[in-house]
């Protein structure tokens, strides 16, 4: 696949708290409740989504966040399973929540369809098996421009993922409470 130049002016490129994504990825996983598993393939796109997530969660949530970098979107389910096997405990308070961040752009073959379908089905299966939410932050697009629009400032996919995260936390609290 040929390398293309991306104009980063449409993407998110920093966090408001001045921390780098690398700093979040160097944190220990133990004790963290929000785990972003991020594909390194199409890095400019996945970094933008991740910056947008971090910039839209509150300070308390940032302290409980860690990033796990994964080679590509296809490897996301395997790496999430590794983390779940070690850290997913029953009745953990606050609950453990994953956000899978990846990007699949259509090429000249149907490879994108196989990757997307396989990964999304695997994430659903893991979520149900472990009873741990996995938020689907994998964008699938026809071209790089669509990926930039969805991951960047035009559509702010990271902000949408934070809305989903907060809704899930409220739902888990509500279902888990004795009220």
N, C-alpha and C positions, 0 to 999 in steps of 0.2 A: 504494500500500500504506500503510495507516495505521500510524503510529508507536505502539508499545506501550511501556509502562514495564516495565522488568525489575528485579526485586528482586535486587540484586547479592550478597546474603548467601550465595547458593548457588554463586556463581562465584568463580574465582580473579581477584584484582584487583591483585596486586603480585608482584614477584620477590623471592626470598630474598636476592639479592645487592644489593638496593636500586636496581638499574638500572631505568630505564623502558623500555618497549617502543620508545619513540621513540629512546632512546640506541642500542639495537641496530639500529634501522632507519637510523641516520645513519652507521653504520660502512661503510667501503668494502667492496665485494664481493670484490675481488681479495685472494687469500690466505686467504679463509675457506673452510671445507670443509663446514659445515652451513648450508644456506640454507633458511630458512623463508619460503615465499611465502604471504602471509596476505591473505585477502579482507577488505576494509574494510566490506563489506555484512554486516549482522548483527554489527557490530563487537563488541558486548559478549560475544557467543558466541565469536567467533574470538580475541579478546583473551584470554579465559579459557583456551582451549585452549593458546594460546601461552605464557601465564604458567605453566601447568602443565608444559609442555615444559621451559621454562627452569629451573624449580624442581626438575626431576627429572634433569637431565643433570649430569655432574660439572664441576668448575671448569675443567679443561682444555678440555672441549668448549664451555663457555660462551665461552671466548676465541676459538674458531674459528667462532662463530655470527654470522650476520647475518640480519636480517629485511628482506624486500622486500614492501612493501605494494602491493596490487593492488585496483582498484576493486571487483570482484565475483568470485564463484566462476567465472563463465564465462570471465573473463580470465586465470585461473591458467595454463592451458597456454601461451598466447601469451607471457606474461611469463617463464615458466620457459624457454621456447625462446629468448627473447632472451638470458637469462643463460647458458644452455648454449652458444649460438653463440659467445659471447665467452670463457667461462671453462672449458668442459668440455674438458680435455686428456686424452690417453691416458696411462694408467699414473701418474696423479697420486697422490702419497702424502702424507698419507692421502687416501682417495678423496673425491670430491665427492658429497654426498648432499643431496637436496631433501626437504623436508616441505611438502606442499601443505595449507594449512589454510583451510577454507571451511565454509559452512553453507547448506544448501538446505532450506527449510521449505515443506511442501505448502500450496498456496493453493486457490483455487476451481477452477482449471483443471489441465491436465496439464503446465503449464510446468515444474514441478519435475522431472518425469520426463525431459523433453527436456534440461534443463540438466545433471542428474546423469549421465545416460547419455553425453552428448556430452563432458563434462569428464573423466569417468573413463576413457573410451576414448582420449581425446587424451593423457592423462597416461601411460597404458600404452604408447601408440605412441611417445611421446617417450622414455620410459625404455628401451624396446627399441632404438630407432633410435640413441640416443647411448650406450647401455650405461652409463647413470647411474641409480642408484636414485632413484625418486620415491615417497616414502611417502604413502599416501592418508590424509590427515587431514581429509577432507571428510565432515561429518556430514549425513545426510539424514533428516529427521524429519517426522512428521505435524503437529506443532504446536510452539509455542514452549516449552512445559513440557518436552517430550522433549529439545529442543535444550539447554535449561538443565541438565537432568539429565546428559546425555551430555558436555557441555562443562565441567560444574562438578564440584563436590565429591562428588556422588553416584556417578558412574561414572569420573571422572578420565581422560578420553580422552587428555590430554597424556601422562600416565604410560604408557599403552599404546603411544603413538607412540614414546616414548623406548625402551621395551623392544624395539620393532621396529627402531629405529635401531641399538641396540647389537648386536642379533642380526645385522643386515646387515653391520655393521662386522666382526664376528667371521667371518662367512661369507666376505666379500671377502678378509680377511687369510688365511684358511685356503686358499681356492681360489688366491689369488695367491702363496702361499708355495711354496718348492721342497721342502718336507718330505714 
